[in-house]
Amino acid sequence: MALLFLLFLISTSCRKEPDLEDFGLLPDFQLTDESGQPFGTSQLTGTPWIADFIYTTCPGPCPRMSAIMARLQQDGTNFRMVSFTIDPAHDTPPVMAAYGKRFKADATRWTFLTGPRQTLQMLNRKGFKLGDVDGSLDHSTRFVLVDRKMHIRGYYGTSEEDGIVRLKQDLSRLVKESR
C-alpha cells in the first residue's frame, strides 16, 4: 500500500502543466504614453505583460481594475503592465499621467497609452479581440496576458478573485519561461 502511495506521489509530481493557450499574435503598434513619448511593440517585446482597456473618467469598473493593476505591480519586477484608453479624445498624455499617479503607478513598469481612435479600435477589436473603441465607452473589463513574443496567452475576468489568482499563476509561468 505504501508503495502504491509513493508511486502516486511521484507520478503527480512529474506531471507537466499544460501549455497556456495561444490566442494569436498582436499586430505591431505605436501609440503615445503618459509622458507624451512614442511607445509600442518594440518596448514590450521580450517581457511578459498585462493589458487592460480603461478610461480616466469611468465611474464604474475602471478604478477597480486600476486598483487591481496597482496591487499586481507589487508582485514582482519581471513583467510590464499597459493600460490603453478607450476615450482618446479626453485621455491625453497629461490626463493619463495624472490617472497613473492616482494609482501610484511605477512608470518604469506600468504604462498608460493613448493615440488615434482608429489605432486603438484596431488593437481592441482585431488585436486583443475585446470590442470596439467607438465613442460609446462600453468596454471589456478583462485583463489580457501577453507573452514576450507578443502572443496573447490568456483572458481574465476582473470581477471575481479567481480570475486574478489564475492571472498571477499564468504570469508567473511566463516570467519563468522568459528567463
N, C-alpha and C positions, 0 to 999 in steps of 0.2 A: 504494500500500500504506500509506504514511504517512497519507494522507487517511482511509482506512478505519479505521485505528487511532485517529486523532483523533476521528472520528465515534463510535466505540465508547466512548471515554473520556467524551465529552460526554453520550452517552445514558445511561451508567451513573451518572454523577454527578448527573443530573437526576431520577433515579427517586425518587419519594417512598416512604418506608417505609409499609407498610400500617398502617392504624389498629389499635390494640390492641383485642382483642375486649372486648365488654361483657357481663359475666356477670350483670348485674342490679343494681338499686338496693338498698342496705342499708336496713332499716327504721330508723326513729328509735329511739334507745335512750338510757338514762341509767343508769349504774352508779356505783360508788364507786371513787375512785382510791386510790393507796397512802398519800395523806395524809388520807384519810377524807372528801374532798370529792366532791360530785357531779361526774360527768364523762360526757360523751356526745357525741352527734351535733353539737351546737352548737359544741363546742370543736374539732371536726375538720373541719367544712365549710370549704372554701376552701383546704385544703392537702392534697397527696397524702400517703398514709400506708401503712405496712406493718403488718399484723396477724399475730399468731400466738396459738395456744392452748397453754398450759403449765400445770404445777402445780409448786409450790415444793419438794415432797418427791420429785419424779421422779428415779429413779436412772438413767434412760436418756437419751432424746433431748432432754429439756427443757434441761439445762445446755448441750448442744451448740448448740441453737437459740438460746439466750440469748447464748452467746458470739458467734455469728454476728451477732445483733442489735447487740451491743456494737461489733463491727467496723463494721457498717453506719452506726452513728451518727457515725462519723468521716468519712463520705463527703459531708458537706455539711449545710447547715442549713435547707434549704427543704422539708423533709418531716418527718413525725412517725412514731413507732412506738408501737404499742399491743400489750401482752401481756395477754390475757384468761385468767383462771384457769378450769380445769375442775374445781377442787376448792374451791368456795366455803366449805364447812364448815370447812376448815382454813386456807385462804388469806385471812386477814383483812387489812385495810389495813396494820397494823404488820408482819405476816409478808411481805406483798408489798413493803413499803418495804425491809425487810432484804434480801430477794432482789435487789431492784434495786441496792442498794449493793454487793452481792457482785459484780455485773457492771458496776459503775461507770456506771450509767445516768445520763444527763443528764436530770434531772427536768423540764426545760423542753421536752424533745423525746420522751422515752420514758416512757410512762405504763403503769402496771400496774393492771388493773381486776378488781374482784370485785363480787359482788352476789347477788341471789336466783338460785337454781339455775334456776328457770323462765325468767328473762330470759336467762341465759347459754345455756340449752338452745335457746330460740327463736333467738337470734343464731347459735349454732353450726350448728343444723340448717337453719333457714329463711333466715337472712340470709346467712351465709358458705357454706352448703351443704357443711359439713365433717364432720358427725357429731353425736353425742349427748353431752350433759353429764348422764350418768345414774348417776354414782357408781362406774362401772367403772374410771375413769381411763384408758380407751383413748381416744386422740385422734389427730387428724391431725398430721403433722409438716411440713405445708406452710405456707409464708408466703403471705399474700394481699395483693395490691397494690390499693389503693383510691384513686380519683381525688378531686379537690377537690369533686366534686359527689356523692360517696358512692356511686359505681358501682364494682363490683368489676371490675378490669381484667386480673387475672392470678393464677394459682396457680403456686407454685414449690416444687419439692422441695428439701429442705434436706440430703439425704444425698449429693448429687452437686454438685460445684463448678459444673457448667454451669447448674444451676438458679439459683444465686446470681449468676452472671455475667449471665444473662438478666434476673433481677430488677433488678440495677443498671442495665442498659441501659434497661429499660422505665421504671423510676423516673426516670431522667434525662430521658426523653421527657416524662413527666408534669410534672416540675418545670419544664421549659422551657415547656410549654403553659400552666402556671398563672401565668406572669409577665405 
